Amino acid sequence: KHSLKILKNKRFGKNPCGEEGCKCDNFLFMFRRPEEIGQYHLTRRKGFDVNEWRPLCKCRHPHALHSADKKKCTTCACGKFISDFACLSCDGKWEEHEVRYESEEDRKSDDKPVGEDFYPLSDVPEIQQEFLKQLADEEAKKKAEEAAKEGT
């Protein structure tokens, strides 16, 4: 329900919310687009609004209708948020994952990849370079469009 920017930034362990009156005890990443959980077909539906879309619990209510502290549904008798989707990387459920905060130094000391080696497709450098080039091209196009809008 909150963006990470609002939360207290700790690298390890829990990252409790800093917003006054909020009961959430840790930042939990939630997907923002249906493609991130394999629901590509939704974006092709006529009238589908990706800005209104939210991942659903098995009770068919979105995560925003579940309490921040106990994950209990505020609309029905659902005991807690149980995702109706699986992770594209490991086929695990959303609730089986945890948010981790690691600095570059911490990753290096644990012999984990950092920088471009940590990017997707690092095991296939040719495809990774093409992917990074496309990201850079998209960013440049976006900046050019914003500059053109400001100029008019």
CORFEN-V419703 format. One record per residue. RES is the residue in one letter. OMEGA is omega in whole degrees, 0 to 359 (* if undefined). Layout:
RES_OMEGA, RES_OMEGA
This chain:
K_178, H_172, S_182, L_182, K_182, I_187, L_175, K_187, N_173, K_186, R_184, F_176, G_183, K_178, N_186, P_181, C_178, G_181, E_184, E_177, G_181, C_184, K_183, C_186, D_180, N_175, F_176, L_179, F_174, M_182, F_183, R_182, R_181, P_179, E_182, E_179, I_174, G_180, Q_183, Y_184, H_184, L_183, T_180, R_180, R_178, K_178, G_180, F_179, D_183, V_179, N_178, E_184, W_174, R_176, P_184, L_171, C_176, K_178, C_178, R_175, H_181, P_183, H_181, A_178, L_176, H_184, S_184, A_185, D_184, K_180, K_181, K_181, C_180, T_184, T_182, C_184, A_180, C_184, G_177, K_181, F_174, I_186, S_175, D_181, F_180, A_177, C_180, L_183, S_188, C_184, D_176, G_179, K_181, W_184, E_177, E_182, H_176, E_177, V_180, R_179, Y_181, E_175, S_179, E_179, E_179, D_180, R_179, K_181, S_177, D_182, D_177, K_180, P_177, V_177, G_182, E_177, D_180, F_180, Y_175, P_176, L_181, S_178, D_177, V_189, P_181, E_181, I_180, Q_180, Q_177, E_178, F_180, L_178, K_179, Q_177, L_180, A_179, D_179, E_179, E_179, A_179, K_180, K_179, K_179, A_178, E_178, E_179, A_179, A_178, K_180, E_181, G_182, T_*
